[in-house]
């Protein structure tokens, strides 16, 4: 089951824009620093939640999920290959 989920996430990542990943990075930084996340535009929140990359943090903001961390790692690896 996990393999199927991983394949589906890989297949859908190209649908995300660089701006989406920038907001995901900002959310990750806020989550890691245990501070309030930035106000993410609603259309980007919708995409990131659809992919399971973020979740509500209970304080009206967002927190990055393990799946979101994996997507950032994968994107960073792709970016490094392109250089």
C-alpha positions as CSV (number, residue, x, y, z in Angstrom):
1,X,0.0,0.0,0.0
2,X,2.8,2.5,0.9
3,X,4.5,1.8,-2.5
4,X,1.2,2.7,-4.3
5,X,1.0,5.9,-2.3
6,X,4.6,6.8,-3.1
7,X,4.1,6.2,-6.8
8,X,0.9,8.3,-6.8
9,X,2.8,11.2,-5.0
10,X,5.6,11.1,-7.5
11,X,3.2,11.2,-10.4
12,X,1.4,14.2,-9.0
13,X,4.4,16.3,-7.9
14,X,4.9,17.7,-11.4
15,X,1.5,19.4,-11.0
16,X,2.9,21.5,-8.2
17,X,4.6,24.8,-9.1
18,X,7.8,26.2,-7.8
19,X,5.7,28.6,-5.8
20,X,3.9,25.7,-4.2
21,X,7.2,24.2,-3.1
22,X,8.3,27.6,-1.8
23,X,5.3,27.8,0.5
24,X,5.8,24.2,1.6
25,X,9.4,25.1,2.5
26,X,8.2,28.1,4.5
27,X,5.7,25.9,6.3
28,X,8.4,23.4,7.1
29,X,10.7,26.1,8.5
30,X,7.9,27.4,10.7
31,X,7.0,23.8,11.9
32,X,10.6,23.0,12.7
33,X,11.1,26.3,14.6
34,X,7.8,25.8,16.4
35,X,6.6,29.2,15.3
36,X,3.4,30.4,13.6
37,X,3.4,29.5,9.9
38,X,3.1,32.2,7.3
39,X,-0.3,33.0,5.8
40,X,-0.4,30.7,2.8
41,X,-2.7,31.7,-0.1
42,X,-5.9,29.6,0.0
43,X,-5.4,28.1,-3.5
44,X,-2.0,26.8,-2.5
45,X,-3.3,25.5,0.9
46,X,-5.9,23.5,-1.1
47,X,-3.2,21.9,-3.3
48,X,-0.9,21.1,-0.5
49,X,-3.7,19.6,1.6
50,X,-5.0,17.6,-1.4
51,X,-1.6,15.9,-1.7
52,X,-1.3,15.4,2.1
53,X,1.7,17.6,2.4
54,X,0.3,19.8,5.1
55,X,-2.3,19.4,7.9
56,X,-4.1,21.9,10.1
57,X,-2.0,22.5,13.3
58,X,-4.9,23.3,15.6
59,X,-3.9,26.9,15.9
60,X,-5.5,28.0,12.6
61,X,-2.3,27.4,10.7
62,X,-0.6,24.6,8.9
63,X,2.1,22.0,9.8
64,X,4.1,20.0,7.3
65,X,3.6,16.2,7.2
66,X,6.1,13.4,6.7
67,X,4.7,13.2,3.1
68,X,5.4,16.9,2.6
69,X,9.0,16.5,3.9
70,X,9.5,13.6,1.5
71,X,8.1,15.7,-1.4
72,X,10.6,18.5,-0.6
73,X,13.5,16.1,-0.4
74,X,12.5,14.6,-3.7
75,X,12.1,18.0,-5.3
76,X,15.5,19.1,-3.9
77,X,17.1,16.0,-5.4
78,X,15.5,16.7,-8.8
79,X,16.7,20.3,-8.7
80,X,20.2,19.1,-8.0
81,X,20.1,16.7,-10.9
82,X,19.0,19.6,-13.2
83,X,22.1,21.6,-12.3
